[in-house]
């Protein structure tokens, strides 16, 4: 009888990816179809009649988030793209990188505006799974960072050529920052 040896790291990786895909895609589709947030067209009358001072955190937050259809589209499409990228081995880490800041924003929003601890727990679970993907794929991430920092994957330190590139990049960064600040100050904050 043939025995099966599973790579539990791969099983966990795939489980996290599928789980986050299913639920964040559901939330993304909810945003894209108008089923989430109070939009100007769908705000309940009792909420629309409230003054800002009398609205509770949920009513304020839900109304604010729904105020801009463009913002809802941006978040929904970003969730959909990131979630879909999780399904493919080659794009899973890019998908996770897209979704992590969205999840952090959702967690912070849930803490300050929602009184529903279940929503917060779900958001934290999705976030933890995304972070778990990074941990499960830490070698790939380390190699990518080394490559981005002009380090060869077999080298432990920057080469002379790499140091020059890094120095020129930092100089160019400073020049761009200088002109960026000139433009911002000229146009106003």
DOTORZA-328962 format. One record per residue (C-alpha): x, y, z; residue number from 1; residue in three letters. Coordinates in Angstrom, 1 decimal. Layout:
<recs>
east=X north=Y up=Z pos=NUM code=ALA
...
</recs>
This chain:
<recs>
east=0.0 north=0.0 up=0.0 pos=1 code=UNK
east=1.4 north=3.4 up=-1.0 pos=2 code=UNK
east=1.5 north=6.0 up=1.7 pos=3 code=UNK
east=0.9 north=9.7 up=1.1 pos=4 code=UNK
east=3.3 north=12.3 up=2.5 pos=5 code=UNK
east=1.8 north=15.7 up=2.4 pos=6 code=UNK
east=3.7 north=18.9 up=2.6 pos=7 code=UNK
east=1.5 north=20.5 up=5.3 pos=8 code=UNK
east=3.1 north=23.9 up=4.6 pos=9 code=UNK
east=1.7 north=23.7 up=1.0 pos=10 code=UNK
east=-1.7 north=22.5 up=2.3 pos=11 code=UNK
east=-1.9 north=25.4 up=4.8 pos=12 code=UNK
east=-0.8 north=27.8 up=2.1 pos=13 code=UNK
east=-3.5 north=26.7 up=-0.3 pos=14 code=UNK
east=-6.1 north=26.6 up=2.5 pos=15 code=UNK
east=-5.3 north=30.2 up=3.5 pos=16 code=UNK
east=-5.5 north=31.4 up=-0.1 pos=17 code=UNK
east=-8.8 north=29.7 up=-0.9 pos=18 code=UNK
east=-10.4 north=30.9 up=2.4 pos=19 code=UNK
east=-9.4 north=34.5 up=1.9 pos=20 code=UNK
east=-10.3 north=34.4 up=-1.7 pos=21 code=UNK
east=-13.9 north=33.2 up=-1.0 pos=22 code=UNK
east=-14.7 north=35.7 up=1.7 pos=23 code=UNK
east=-12.9 north=38.8 up=0.3 pos=24 code=UNK
east=-14.4 north=38.1 up=-3.1 pos=25 code=UNK
east=-17.8 north=38.0 up=-1.5 pos=26 code=UNK
east=-17.2 north=41.4 up=0.2 pos=27 code=UNK
east=-15.8 north=42.8 up=-3.0 pos=28 code=UNK
east=-18.9 north=41.7 up=-5.0 pos=29 code=UNK
east=-21.1 north=43.2 up=-2.2 pos=30 code=UNK
east=-19.4 north=46.5 up=-2.7 pos=31 code=UNK
east=-19.6 north=46.4 up=-6.5 pos=32 code=UNK
east=-23.3 north=45.5 up=-6.5 pos=33 code=UNK
east=-24.2 north=48.2 up=-4.0 pos=34 code=UNK
east=-24.9 north=45.8 up=-1.1 pos=35 code=UNK
east=-22.5 north=47.4 up=1.3 pos=36 code=UNK
east=-22.5 north=50.9 up=2.8 pos=37 code=UNK
east=-25.1 north=53.6 up=2.7 pos=38 code=UNK
east=-24.9 north=55.3 up=-0.6 pos=39 code=UNK
east=-26.7 north=58.7 up=-1.2 pos=40 code=UNK
east=-29.4 north=56.7 up=-3.0 pos=41 code=UNK
east=-29.8 north=53.9 up=-0.4 pos=42 code=UNK
east=-29.4 north=55.7 up=2.9 pos=43 code=UNK
east=-32.3 north=54.8 up=5.2 pos=44 code=UNK
east=-34.6 north=57.6 up=5.9 pos=45 code=UNK
east=-34.1 north=57.4 up=9.7 pos=46 code=UNK
east=-30.3 north=57.7 up=9.2 pos=47 code=UNK
east=-30.7 north=60.6 up=6.6 pos=48 code=UNK
east=-32.7 north=62.6 up=9.1 pos=49 code=UNK
east=-30.1 north=62.4 up=11.9 pos=50 code=UNK
east=-27.8 north=65.3 up=12.6 pos=51 code=UNK
east=-24.1 north=64.5 up=12.7 pos=52 code=UNK
east=-24.1 north=64.9 up=16.5 pos=53 code=UNK
east=-26.9 north=62.4 up=16.9 pos=54 code=UNK
east=-25.6 north=59.7 up=14.5 pos=55 code=UNK
east=-23.8 north=56.8 up=16.1 pos=56 code=UNK
east=-20.4 north=55.6 up=15.0 pos=57 code=UNK
east=-21.8 north=52.9 up=12.7 pos=58 code=UNK
east=-24.2 north=55.3 up=11.0 pos=59 code=UNK
east=-21.5 north=57.9 up=10.5 pos=60 code=UNK
east=-18.9 north=55.3 up=9.2 pos=61 code=UNK
east=-21.3 north=53.4 up=7.0 pos=62 code=UNK
east=-22.6 north=56.7 up=5.4 pos=63 code=UNK
east=-19.1 north=58.1 up=5.0 pos=64 code=UNK
east=-17.7 north=55.0 up=3.3 pos=65 code=UNK
east=-20.7 north=54.9 up=0.9 pos=66 code=UNK
east=-20.5 north=58.6 up=0.1 pos=67 code=UNK
east=-18.2 north=58.1 up=-2.9 pos=68 code=UNK
east=-19.1 north=55.5 up=-5.5 pos=69 code=UNK
east=-15.6 north=55.8 up=-6.9 pos=70 code=UNK
east=-14.1 north=54.9 up=-3.5 pos=71 code=UNK
east=-16.4 north=51.9 up=-3.2 pos=72 code=UNK
east=-15.4 north=50.8 up=-6.7 pos=73 code=UNK
east=-11.7 north=51.2 up=-5.9 pos=74 code=UNK
east=-11.9 north=49.1 up=-2.7 pos=75 code=UNK
east=-14.1 north=46.5 up=-4.3 pos=76 code=UNK
east=-12.0 north=46.1 up=-7.4 pos=77 code=UNK
east=-8.8 north=46.1 up=-5.4 pos=78 code=UNK
east=-10.2 north=43.3 up=-3.2 pos=79 code=UNK
east=-11.3 north=41.4 up=-6.2 pos=80 code=UNK
east=-7.9 north=41.7 up=-8.0 pos=81 code=UNK
east=-6.0 north=40.8 up=-4.8 pos=82 code=UNK
east=-8.2 north=37.9 up=-4.0 pos=83 code=UNK
east=-8.1 north=36.5 up=-7.5 pos=84 code=UNK
east=-4.3 north=36.7 up=-7.5 pos=85 code=UNK
east=-4.2 north=34.5 up=-4.4 pos=86 code=UNK
east=-5.5 north=31.6 up=-6.5 pos=87 code=UNK
east=-2.3 north=31.4 up=-8.6 pos=88 code=UNK
east=1.0 north=30.3 up=-7.2 pos=89 code=UNK
east=3.0 north=32.9 up=-9.1 pos=90 code=UNK
east=0.8 north=35.8 up=-8.1 pos=91 code=UNK
east=-0.3 north=34.8 up=-4.5 pos=92 code=UNK
east=2.3 north=37.1 up=-2.7 pos=93 code=UNK
east=1.4 north=40.1 up=-4.9 pos=94 code=UNK
east=-2.3 north=39.4 up=-4.1 pos=95 code=UNK
east=-1.5 north=39.2 up=-0.4 pos=96 code=UNK
east=0.5 north=42.5 up=-0.6 pos=97 code=UNK
east=-2.5 north=44.2 up=-2.2 pos=98 code=UNK
east=-4.9 north=42.9 up=0.4 pos=99 code=UNK
east=-2.9 north=43.5 up=3.6 pos=100 code=UNK
east=-3.3 north=47.3 up=3.6 pos=101 code=UNK
east=-7.0 north=46.9 up=2.8 pos=102 code=UNK
east=-7.4 north=44.5 up=5.7 pos=103 code=UNK
east=-5.5 north=46.8 up=8.1 pos=104 code=UNK
east=-7.9 north=49.7 up=7.1 pos=105 code=UNK
east=-10.9 north=47.4 up=7.6 pos=106 code=UNK
east=-9.7 north=46.3 up=11.0 pos=107 code=UNK
east=-9.1 north=49.9 up=12.1 pos=108 code=UNK
east=-12.5 north=51.0 up=10.7 pos=109 code=UNK
east=-14.2 north=48.1 up=12.6 pos=110 code=UNK
east=-12.4 north=49.0 up=15.8 pos=111 code=UNK
east=-13.4 north=52.7 up=15.7 pos=112 code=UNK
east=-16.8 north=52.6 up=13.9 pos=113 code=UNK
east=-18.5 north=49.2 up=14.3 pos=114 code=UNK
east=-19.8 north=47.7 up=17.4 pos=115 code=UNK
east=-19.8 north=44.3 up=15.8 pos=116 code=UNK
east=-17.0 north=42.2 up=17.2 pos=117 code=UNK
east=-17.8 north=39.4 up=14.8 pos=118 code=UNK
east=-16.9 north=41.6 up=11.8 pos=119 code=UNK
east=-13.6 north=42.6 up=13.5 pos=120 code=UNK
east=-12.8 north=38.9 up=14.3 pos=121 code=UNK
east=-13.4 north=38.0 up=10.7 pos=122 code=UNK
east=-11.2 north=40.8 up=9.4 pos=123 code=UNK
east=-8.5 north=39.8 up=11.8 pos=124 code=UNK
east=-8.7 north=36.1 up=10.7 pos=125 code=UNK
east=-8.3 north=37.2 up=7.0 pos=126 code=UNK
east=-5.4 north=39.4 up=8.0 pos=127 code=UNK
east=-3.7 north=36.6 up=10.0 pos=128 code=UNK
east=-4.1 north=34.3 up=7.0 pos=129 code=UNK
east=-2.5 north=36.8 up=4.7 pos=130 code=UNK
east=0.4 north=37.3 up=7.1 pos=131 code=UNK
east=0.6 north=33.5 up=7.4 pos=132 code=UNK
east=1.1 north=33.3 up=3.6 pos=133 code=UNK
east=4.1 north=35.7 up=4.0 pos=134 code=UNK
east=5.5 north=33.4 up=6.8 pos=135 code=UNK
east=5.0 north=30.3 up=4.8 pos=136 code=UNK
east=6.7 north=31.9 up=1.8 pos=137 code=UNK
east=9.5 north=33.7 up=3.7 pos=138 code=UNK
east=12.3 north=32.3 up=1.6 pos=139 code=UNK
east=10.7 north=33.7 up=-1.6 pos=140 code=UNK
east=10.2 north=37.0 up=0.1 pos=141 code=UNK
east=13.8 north=37.1 up=1.4 pos=142 code=UNK
east=15.1 north=36.4 up=-2.1 pos=143 code=UNK
east=12.9 north=39.1 up=-3.6 pos=144 code=UNK
east=14.1 north=41.6 up=-1.0 pos=145 code=UNK
east=17.7 north=40.7 up=-1.6 pos=146 code=UNK
east=17.2 north=41.1 up=-5.3 pos=147 code=UNK
east=15.5 north=44.5 up=-4.8 pos=148 code=UNK
east=18.4 north=45.6 up=-2.6 pos=149 code=UNK
east=20.9 north=44.7 up=-5.4 pos=150 code=UNK
east=22.2 north=41.8 up=-3.5 pos=151 code=UNK
east=22.8 north=38.5 up=-5.3 pos=152 code=UNK
east=20.9 north=35.7 up=-3.7 pos=153 code=UNK
east=24.2 north=33.9 up=-3.0 pos=154 code=UNK
east=26.0 north=37.0 up=-1.7 pos=155 code=UNK
east=25.7 north=38.3 up=1.9 pos=156 code=UNK
east=26.8 north=41.9 up=1.2 pos=157 code=UNK
east=26.4 north=44.6 up=-1.4 pos=158 code=UNK
east=29.0 north=44.7 up=-4.2 pos=159 code=UNK
east=30.8 north=47.8 up=-5.1 pos=160 code=UNK
east=28.5 north=48.2 up=-8.2 pos=161 code=UNK
east=25.5 north=47.6 up=-5.9 pos=162 code=UNK
east=26.7 north=50.3 up=-3.5 pos=163 code=UNK
east=27.1 north=52.8 up=-6.3 pos=164 code=UNK
east=23.6 north=52.0 up=-7.6 pos=165 code=UNK
east=22.1 north=52.3 up=-4.1 pos=166 code=UNK
east=23.9 north=55.6 up=-3.6 pos=167 code=UNK
east=22.7 north=57.0 up=-6.9 pos=168 code=UNK
east=19.2 north=55.8 up=-6.1 pos=169 code=UNK
east=19.2 north=57.6 up=-2.8 pos=170 code=UNK
east=20.5 north=60.8 up=-4.5 pos=171 code=UNK
east=17.8 north=60.6 up=-7.1 pos=172 code=UNK
east=15.3 north=60.0 up=-4.3 pos=173 code=UNK
east=16.4 north=63.2 up=-2.6 pos=174 code=UNK
east=16.1 north=65.2 up=-5.8 pos=175 code=UNK
east=12.6 north=63.9 up=-6.5 pos=176 code=UNK
east=11.6 north=64.6 up=-2.9 pos=177 code=UNK
east=12.9 north=68.1 up=-3.2 pos=178 code=UNK
east=10.9 north=68.9 up=-6.3 pos=179 code=UNK
east=7.9 north=67.1 up=-4.9 pos=180 code=UNK
east=7.9 north=69.4 up=-1.9 pos=181 code=UNK
east=8.4 north=72.4 up=-4.1 pos=182 code=UNK
east=5.3 north=71.5 up=-6.1 pos=183 code=UNK
east=3.2 north=70.7 up=-3.0 pos=184 code=UNK
east=4.1 north=73.9 up=-1.3 pos=185 code=UNK
east=3.5 north=75.9 up=-4.5 pos=186 code=UNK
east=0.0 north=74.4 up=-4.9 pos=187 code=UNK
east=-0.9 north=74.3 up=-1.2 pos=188 code=UNK
east=-1.3 north=71.4 up=1.1 pos=189 code=UNK
</recs>
